[in-house]
Amino acid sequence: MKHRPFLFTALALTAAAVLTGPATIATAAPSPSAEAPKDQGGPAPADKAGLRIVKTDPEGQPAPGAAFQLLDSAGKTLAEGKTGADGTLTFSDLAPGVVRLKETSSGSPLLGTVPDQDVVVAPGEPKVLAITDPYKSAGLTLKVTDKATGKGLAGAIVNIAPKDAKDDKGAFTLTTGPDGTAKAPLPVGKKTGSAYTATETKAPDGYRLETTPVEITAKPGAETTAAFTNAATAKPTEEPTGKPTAKPTGDPTSQPTPTGSSATGTGEPTDAASPSSSPEIGTATATPTAPDVKPEGSLAHTGADSTNGWLLAAGGLLLAAGGGAVYAARRRKNDESDTGTGQHRRTDDN
């Protein structure tokens, strides 16, 4: 029992030495199969190149899940990957030169992809390439119908323009086809959608122009419709026939008929000259006179005036000849009367 204090003292010294010794004494050595972490902050090898993609949407927000490929000149895939939550993707250990970058997926139903492009990579730090995927276009369907029947109307022209746009930037026109419809994509600049105004500038034939514009909200990848209804223009209740209702009843006369005087101007007197109580014979009782009033409706420049003059002259000659014949007849009668009286007296004398 005399040695117990010494034993306790030795044990206490041993315990104190263990507790105060270096920590590496108690840690286990790493197994030979464990890999040491790589130094991410170190410089890239001098003979290798790299490419870092920073992907965003049109409003500047990171776009995760976008898939990219790097292709060589022969179209062989050199590397591929997807953007992370921060919208970035880094390719390393690339051979310096030109590579083809191809986006195979945008990673979002609202975003489209960018066209393929060639990228030059050089040794040293990775090259940073910013890529912004556009929002998918909206699908616009234009419909123009008859207000009464709902039938599609062809030939309507409608102007589509971004709302509040200046100088008609981004505006275009659509013309409806035989079924009264037309289609076109609408670019979208915001996740919540872009506003457009549709205005009819030409109505279908036979219809009135619809002057009230139609407001459109185009959302990424969604379908939208702009509808117009046109009323038909009023038709006249009676259509003009375009033809006269009756034809003229008579043909124009070849020669006008004079009125007023008893003389007709035909060249013959109406009554033969008769002997008067006066012993003087041979004076005409009447002479034809020219018409007092020029007949209406006479044909212009047909020679009727000159013909009437000749007829009047011929009539005068006929009257003179008739008067002379009457005078000769009466004189012959008187001669015959005188001769008969003388013979009668000679008979009495006997």
BELUR-V198322 format. One record per pair of residues at least 4 apart in sequence whose ideal C-beta (glycine too) atoms are under 7 Angstrom apart, sorted by sequence separation. I is the first residue (numbers start at 1). J is the second residue. If there is no record, write none. Layout:
# BELUR-V198322
i: {I | I}
j: {J | J}
This chain:
# BELUR-V198322
i: {3 | 4 | 5 | 6 | 7 | 8 | 9 | 10 | 11 | 12 | 13 | 14 | 15 | 16 | 17 | 21 | 23 | 30 | 44 | 56 | 57 | 71 | 72 | 83 | 84 | 146 | 161 | 165 | 176 | 177 | 190 | 203 | 294 | 303 | 304 | 305 | 306 | 307 | 308 | 309 | 310 | 311 | 312 | 313 | 314 | 315 | 316 | 317 | 318 | 319 | 320 | 321 | 322 | 323 | 324 | 325 | 326 | 327 | 328 | 329 | 330 | 331 | 332 | 333 | 334 | 335 | 336 | 337 | 338 | 339 | 340 | 341 | 342 | 343 | 344 | 345 | 346 | 56 | 71 | 83 | 94 | 106 | 145 | 146 | 165 | 176 | 177 | 188 | 189 | 203 | 299 | 44 | 56 | 57 | 71 | 72 | 83 | 106 | 121 | 145 | 165 | 176 | 188 | 203 | 218 | 258 | 275 | 298 | 56 | 71 | 82 | 106 | 145 | 146 | 161 | 175 | 203 | 217 | 258 | 55 | 69 | 70 | 81 | 144 | 145 | 162 | 174 | 216 | 262 | 70 | 144 | 161 | 200 | 70 | 103 | 119 | 161 | 174 | 186 | 200 | 216 | 55 | 69 | 103 | 160 | 273 | 274 | 68 | 79 | 144 | 159 | 160 | 214 | 273 | 68 | 214 | 102 | 159 | 160 | 199 | 214 | 53 | 67 | 101 | 158 | 198 | 66 | 78 | 100 | 101 | 142 | 157 | 158 | 197 | 198 | 65 | 66 | 114 | 65 | 100 | 101 | 157 | 197 | 198 | 210 | 290 | 64 | 114 | 210 | 269 | 63 | 64 | 98 | 99 | 113 | 155 | 156 | 195 | 196 | 210 | 64 | 68 | 70 | 78 | 112 | 155 | 98 | 99 | 111 | 112 | 154 | 195 | 196 | 208 | 290 | 64 | 153 | 154 | 207 | 208 | 265 | 62 | 63 | 83 | 97 | 111 | 112 | 154 | 193 | 194 | 207 | 288 | 62 | 82 | 96 | 110 | 111 | 193 | 207 | 208 | 263 | 265 | 96 | 110 | 154 | 193 | 204 | 206 | 207 | 263 | 265 | 72 | 94 | 96 | 106 | 152 | 153 | 203 | 206 | 288 | 55 | 71 | 152 | 198 | 200 | 261 | 70 | 71 | 152 | 191 | 287 | 53 | 70 | 188 | 261 | 56 | 70 | 71 | 188 | 260 | 261 | 55 | 142 | 144 | 162 | 163 | 186 | 188 | 259 | 260 | 287 | 54 | 68 | 69 | 163 | 258 | 260 | 54 | 68 | 92 | 142 | 162 | 163 | 259 | 53 | 68 | 69 | 145 | 161 | 284 | 52 | 53 | 68 | 90 | 144 | 160 | 161 | 259 | 66 | 67 | 143 | 258 | 52 | 67 | 143 | 160 | 257 | 66 | 142 | 256 | 284 | 50 | 51 | 66 | 67 | 141 | 142 | 158 | 159 | 283 | 50 | 66 | 158 | 256 | 282 | 50 | 65 | 141 | 158 | 159 | 256 | 282 | 51 | 64 | 65 | 140 | 158 | 265 | 50 | 63 | 139 | 140 | 156 | 157 | 267 | 48 | 49 | 63 | 157 | 252 | 266 | 281 | 282 | 48 | 49 | 139 | 140 | 156 | 265 | 269 | 281 | 49 | 156 | 265 | 267 | 268 | 44 | 63 | 137 | 138 | 156 | 256 | 267 | 137 | 155 | 255 | 269 | 273 | 281 | 137 | 138 | 154 | 155 | 268 | 269 | 272 | 273 | 137 | 153 | 267 | 275 | 135 | 273 | 57 | 135 | 153 | 275 | 135 | 144 | 66 | 51 | 51 | 63 | 158 | 50 | 49 | 156 | 49 | 49 | 52 | 54 | 58 | 48 | 51 | 52 | 47 | 50 | 51 | 52 | 53 | 54 | 55 | 56 | 57 | 58 | 140 | 46 | 50 | 58 | 153 | 51 | 53 | 55 | 140 | 44 | 138 | 44 | 110 | 138 | 138 | 141 | 143 | 147 | 147 | 136 | 138 | 139 | 140 | 141 | 142 | 143 | 144 | 145 | 146 | 147 | 148 | 135 | 136 | 138 | 140 | 144 | 146 | 110 | 110 | 109 | 58 | 59 | 59}
j: {7 | 8 | 9 | 10 | 11 | 12 | 13 | 14 | 15 | 16 | 17 | 18 | 19 | 20 | 21 | 25 | 27 | 34 | 48 | 60 | 61 | 75 | 76 | 87 | 88 | 150 | 165 | 169 | 180 | 181 | 194 | 207 | 298 | 307 | 308 | 309 | 310 | 311 | 312 | 313 | 314 | 315 | 316 | 317 | 318 | 319 | 320 | 321 | 322 | 323 | 324 | 325 | 326 | 327 | 328 | 329 | 330 | 331 | 332 | 333 | 334 | 335 | 336 | 337 | 338 | 339 | 340 | 341 | 342 | 343 | 344 | 345 | 346 | 347 | 348 | 349 | 350 | 61 | 76 | 88 | 99 | 111 | 150 | 151 | 170 | 181 | 182 | 193 | 194 | 208 | 304 | 50 | 62 | 63 | 77 | 78 | 89 | 112 | 127 | 151 | 171 | 182 | 194 | 209 | 224 | 264 | 281 | 304 | 63 | 78 | 89 | 113 | 152 | 153 | 168 | 182 | 210 | 224 | 265 | 63 | 77 | 78 | 89 | 152 | 153 | 170 | 182 | 224 | 270 | 79 | 153 | 170 | 209 | 80 | 113 | 129 | 171 | 184 | 196 | 210 | 226 | 66 | 80 | 114 | 171 | 284 | 285 | 80 | 91 | 156 | 171 | 172 | 226 | 285 | 81 | 227 | 116 | 173 | 174 | 213 | 228 | 68 | 82 | 116 | 173 | 213 | 82 | 94 | 116 | 117 | 158 | 173 | 174 | 213 | 214 | 82 | 83 | 131 | 83 | 118 | 119 | 175 | 215 | 216 | 228 | 308 | 83 | 133 | 229 | 288 | 83 | 84 | 118 | 119 | 133 | 175 | 176 | 215 | 216 | 230 | 85 | 89 | 91 | 99 | 133 | 176 | 120 | 121 | 133 | 134 | 176 | 217 | 218 | 230 | 312 | 87 | 176 | 177 | 230 | 231 | 288 | 86 | 87 | 107 | 121 | 135 | 136 | 178 | 217 | 218 | 231 | 312 | 87 | 107 | 121 | 135 | 136 | 218 | 232 | 233 | 288 | 290 | 122 | 136 | 180 | 219 | 230 | 232 | 233 | 289 | 291 | 99 | 121 | 123 | 133 | 179 | 180 | 230 | 233 | 315 | 83 | 99 | 180 | 226 | 228 | 289 | 99 | 100 | 181 | 220 | 316 | 83 | 100 | 218 | 291 | 87 | 101 | 102 | 219 | 291 | 292 | 87 | 174 | 176 | 194 | 195 | 218 | 220 | 291 | 292 | 319 | 87 | 101 | 102 | 196 | 291 | 293 | 88 | 102 | 126 | 176 | 196 | 197 | 293 | 88 | 103 | 104 | 180 | 196 | 319 | 88 | 89 | 104 | 126 | 180 | 196 | 197 | 295 | 103 | 104 | 180 | 295 | 90 | 105 | 181 | 198 | 295 | 105 | 181 | 295 | 323 | 90 | 91 | 106 | 107 | 181 | 182 | 198 | 199 | 323 | 91 | 107 | 199 | 297 | 323 | 92 | 107 | 183 | 200 | 201 | 298 | 324 | 94 | 107 | 108 | 183 | 201 | 308 | 94 | 107 | 183 | 184 | 200 | 201 | 311 | 93 | 94 | 108 | 202 | 297 | 311 | 326 | 327 | 94 | 95 | 185 | 186 | 202 | 311 | 315 | 327 | 96 | 203 | 312 | 314 | 315 | 92 | 111 | 185 | 186 | 204 | 304 | 315 | 186 | 204 | 304 | 318 | 322 | 330 | 187 | 188 | 204 | 205 | 318 | 319 | 322 | 323 | 188 | 204 | 318 | 326 | 188 | 326 | 111 | 189 | 207 | 330 | 191 | 204 | 133 | 119 | 121 | 133 | 228 | 121 | 121 | 228 | 122 | 123 | 126 | 128 | 132 | 123 | 126 | 127 | 123 | 126 | 127 | 128 | 129 | 130 | 131 | 132 | 133 | 134 | 216 | 123 | 127 | 135 | 230 | 129 | 131 | 133 | 218 | 124 | 218 | 125 | 191 | 219 | 220 | 223 | 225 | 229 | 230 | 220 | 222 | 223 | 224 | 225 | 226 | 227 | 228 | 229 | 230 | 231 | 232 | 220 | 221 | 224 | 226 | 230 | 232 | 220 | 221 | 221 | 189 | 190 | 191}
